[in-house]
Amino acid sequence: MNREPQYDLTLETSRLILMAGEQVLAYKKTIKDELLHSADKLKEWVSFFNYNFDEFKAIDFINKTTDMNDNKQCLRYFLFDKETKTFVGSIVLQDIDLRIPSCEIGYWTVVSAQGKGYMTEAIQFVTRYLIETHQFARIEAFIDVKNSKSIQTIERCNYEREGTLKNSDLSANQSKLINEALYAITTPIHFK
């Protein structure tokens, strides 16, 4: 019988606390405020911020992504500075495939936290956690080839570029086709 893995809903790095699930709701106001402050900058790369993003949509996003019963193939961590408890960004593990096991990782950082290395630290930690604790064999990221900052971040985390997918998705504002760089980190698989 294939059991669903039990992911830790709180992870800690040297500077960050990563939280998932209902415990995040205690920080709803700080998350909402940072989302609203960052929406104009993030909408270039994250489609969610392109649809008349307002306070209602921010709260709805927080509520939906923290409902663990509603998200079986997806796990979203909200990242907080350990000292200040300030919301700094988010990592999502999606398209989780337990047969391999593998997933896709997505991430973004709020404007006030960009350029401080938070996301690199979080991706490295989550990657190690998935490989060491849950024996993930593959974690991949699909990044718009024009998003150089995101590409630099994933490369600092030792993900390998496997290729370019041409006309593989729509831009964040859904107006044109884009090319995506496919990055992955893999571990050896031993069949018994």
C-alpha positions in Angstrom: 0.0 0.0 0.0 1.4 3.4 -1.1 1.1 5.8 1.8 1.1 9.6 1.4 4.4 11.0 2.9 4.2 13.1 5.9 5.9 16.4 5.1 7.2 18.6 7.9 5.0 21.7 8.0 7.8 23.7 9.7 11.4 23.8 8.5 14.2 26.0 9.8 17.4 27.2 8.2 19.9 29.5 9.8 17.9 32.6 9.0 14.5 31.4 8.0 11.4 29.6 9.2 9.4 27.8 6.4 5.8 27.1 7.3 3.0 25.3 5.6 -0.6 24.6 6.5 -3.0 26.4 8.9 -0.2 27.7 11.2 0.5 30.3 8.4 -2.9 31.9 9.0 -1.5 33.5 12.2 0.7 35.6 9.8 -2.1 36.5 7.3 -1.8 40.3 7.7 2.0 40.5 7.2 1.7 38.1 4.2 -1.2 40.1 2.7 0.7 43.4 3.1 3.8 42.1 1.5 1.9 40.5 -1.4 0.1 43.7 -2.1 3.3 45.7 -1.9 5.1 43.3 -4.3 2.4 42.5 -6.8 3.4 45.0 -9.5 7.0 43.7 -9.5 6.1 40.0 -9.3 3.4 40.0 -12.0 6.2 40.1 -14.7 7.1 36.5 -13.7 4.1 35.1 -11.7 0.8 34.9 -13.5 -1.2 34.9 -10.2 -0.4 38.6 -9.7 -1.8 39.6 -13.1 -5.5 39.3 -12.5 -6.6 42.5 -10.7 -4.6 41.5 -7.7 -6.2 43.1 -4.6 -6.7 42.5 -0.9 -9.5 39.9 -1.5 -7.3 37.9 -3.9 -4.3 38.0 -1.5 -6.5 36.7 1.4 -8.1 34.1 -0.8 -4.6 32.9 -2.0 -3.4 32.6 1.6 -6.6 30.7 2.7 -6.5 28.2 -0.3 -2.8 27.5 -0.2 -2.8 26.7 3.5 -5.6 24.2 3.3 -3.8 20.9 3.4 -6.9 18.9 2.6 -7.3 20.8 -0.6 -3.7 20.5 -1.8 -2.7 16.8 -2.3 -0.3 17.3 -5.2 1.1 20.6 -3.9 2.8 21.9 -0.8 3.4 25.6 -0.3 5.9 26.9 2.2 5.7 30.5 3.3 9.1 31.9 4.3 9.7 34.2 7.2 12.8 35.9 8.6 13.6 34.0 11.8 14.5 37.2 13.8 11.8 39.6 12.6 9.0 37.1 11.5 8.7 39.2 8.4 7.3 37.4 5.4 10.0 37.1 2.6 8.7 34.7 0.0 7.2 31.4 -1.0 8.3 28.0 -2.3 5.8 25.6 -3.8 6.3 21.9 -4.5 3.9 20.9 -7.2 3.1 18.0 -9.5 4.4 15.7 -6.7 4.9 12.2 -8.2 5.4 9.6 -5.6 6.2 6.9 -8.1 9.7 8.3 -8.8 9.5 10.4 -6.3 9.8 13.8 -7.9 8.2 17.3 -8.0 8.5 20.7 -9.6 9.7 23.6 -7.4 8.5 27.1 -7.9 9.5 30.2 -5.9 9.3 33.9 -5.5 10.6 36.6 -3.1 8.7 39.7 -2.0 10.3 43.0 -3.1 11.6 44.0 0.3 13.5 40.7 0.7 15.1 40.4 -2.8 18.8 40.3 -3.1 19.4 39.0 0.4 20.0 35.4 -0.4 16.8 34.1 1.4 15.6 32.2 -1.6 18.9 30.5 -2.3 19.0 29.4 1.4 15.5 28.1 1.3 15.8 26.2 -2.0 19.0 24.6 -0.9 17.4 23.5 2.4 14.1 22.2 0.9 16.1 20.3 -1.8 18.3 18.6 0.8 15.2 17.9 2.9 13.3 16.2 0.0 16.3 14.2 -1.0 17.5 13.1 2.4 14.2 12.7 4.2 11.8 11.6 1.4 14.3 10.1 -1.1 13.3 12.3 -4.0 15.1 11.3 -7.1 14.3 14.4 -9.1 13.3 18.0 -8.4 12.8 20.3 -11.4 12.2 24.0 -12.1 10.8 25.6 -15.3 11.9 29.2 -15.6 11.2 31.8 -18.3 14.5 32.1 -20.1 14.3 35.9 -19.7 14.0 35.7 -15.9 17.8 35.9 -15.3 17.5 36.5 -11.5 15.5 33.3 -11.1 18.0 31.4 -13.3 20.9 32.7 -11.2 19.2 31.6 -8.0 18.5 28.1 -9.2 22.1 27.7 -10.5 23.5 28.8 -7.1 21.5 25.9 -5.7 23.4 23.5 -8.0 20.5 22.6 -10.3 21.7 21.6 -13.7 20.2 23.1 -16.9 18.8 20.2 -18.9 17.7 22.2 -21.9 15.3 24.8 -23.3 11.6 24.1 -23.9 10.5 26.3 -26.9 7.0 27.7 -26.9 6.3 25.7 -23.8 4.1 28.1 -21.8 2.4 31.4 -21.8 4.0 34.5 -20.3 2.8 35.5 -16.9 0.3 38.0 -18.4 -0.9 35.3 -20.8 -0.1 37.5 -23.9 2.6 35.5 -25.7 4.4 32.1 -25.9 7.7 31.9 -23.9 10.7 29.6 -23.9 11.5 27.9 -20.6 14.8 26.8 -19.2 14.4 23.3 -17.6 16.6 22.9 -14.5 16.8 19.8 -12.3 18.7 18.2 -9.5 18.7 14.4 -9.6 20.0 11.7 -7.3 21.1 8.2 -8.2 18.3 5.6 -8.3 19.0 2.1 -7.2 16.5 -0.6 -8.3 16.1 -3.6 -6.0 
